[in-house]
Amino acid sequence: MSVEVLQAMTEMFTFTAVVKKEGDWYVSSCLELDISSQGETIEDAVSNLKKEVELYIERGGLALPIKRPFLTTFKVSGKGS
């Protein structure tokens, strides 16, 4: 197949990532697919997560339509330690 045909067959997807510091590592999680990865920097964690998601899609694990998470914030009262 030509490069043009392969590019026409490729679809782009947008996912949501959350990154948290855990010890010496940054842990990144894709909310839509329940996939996580890690790295020594935020950039490494997101880059590694992107690779994991690409592998997941290549293996046929992506179910359409993609279920988007609903993100919100909330407040609670309490005393900090």
C-alpha positions as CSV (number, residue, x, y, z in Angstrom):
1,M,0.0,0.0,0.0
2,S,1.1,3.5,-0.6
3,V,1.9,6.0,2.2
4,E,-1.2,8.0,1.2
5,V,-3.5,5.1,1.5
6,L,-2.1,4.1,4.9
7,Q,-2.4,7.7,6.1
8,A,-6.0,7.8,4.9
9,M,-6.8,4.7,6.9
10,T,-5.3,6.1,10.1
11,E,-7.6,7.9,12.5
12,M,-6.6,10.4,15.2
13,F,-8.0,10.0,18.7
14,T,-7.8,12.5,21.6
15,F,-7.6,11.1,25.1
16,T,-7.4,12.6,28.6
17,A,-4.4,12.1,30.8
18,V,-3.9,12.7,34.5
19,V,-0.4,12.9,35.9
20,K,0.4,12.5,39.6
21,K,3.7,12.5,41.5
22,E,4.2,9.2,43.4
23,G,7.5,9.0,45.2
24,D,10.3,9.7,42.7
25,W,8.1,8.9,39.7
26,Y,5.3,10.6,37.7
27,V,2.4,8.3,37.0
28,S,0.2,9.1,34.0
29,S,-3.3,7.5,33.5
30,C,-5.6,7.6,30.5
31,L,-9.1,8.0,31.9
32,E,-10.9,6.7,28.9
33,L,-9.0,3.4,28.6
34,D,-7.9,2.7,32.2
35,I,-4.2,2.5,31.1
36,S,-1.3,3.9,33.1
37,S,2.4,4.4,32.7
38,Q,5.2,6.2,34.5
39,G,8.3,8.3,33.9
40,E,11.0,10.3,35.8
41,T,9.5,13.5,34.4
42,I,6.0,14.6,33.5
43,E,7.0,14.6,29.8
44,D,8.4,11.0,30.1
45,A,5.2,9.8,31.8
46,V,2.9,11.2,29.2
47,S,5.2,10.0,26.3
48,N,5.2,6.5,27.8
49,L,1.5,6.6,28.2
50,K,1.0,7.6,24.6
51,K,3.1,4.6,23.5
52,E,1.0,2.3,25.7
53,V,-2.2,3.6,24.2
54,E,-0.9,3.3,20.7
55,L,0.0,-0.4,21.4
56,Y,-3.5,-0.9,22.9
57,I,-5.1,0.5,19.7
58,E,-2.8,-1.6,17.4
59,R,-3.9,-4.7,19.2
60,G,-7.5,-4.0,18.5
61,G,-8.5,-3.0,22.1
62,L,-10.2,0.3,21.2
63,A,-14.0,0.1,21.4
64,L,-15.9,2.9,19.7
65,P,-17.5,5.2,20.6
66,I,-14.9,6.3,23.1
67,K,-16.6,7.0,26.5
68,R,-15.5,10.4,27.7
69,P,-15.1,11.0,31.4
70,F,-16.9,13.8,33.1
71,L,-14.4,15.9,35.1
72,T,-15.4,18.2,37.9
73,T,-14.1,19.7,41.1
74,F,-15.6,19.9,44.5
75,K,-14.8,21.4,47.9
76,V,-14.9,19.8,51.4
77,S,-14.1,21.3,54.7
78,G,-11.6,19.9,57.2
79,K,-8.4,20.6,59.0
80,G,-5.1,20.0,57.3
81,S,-2.4,18.1,59.1
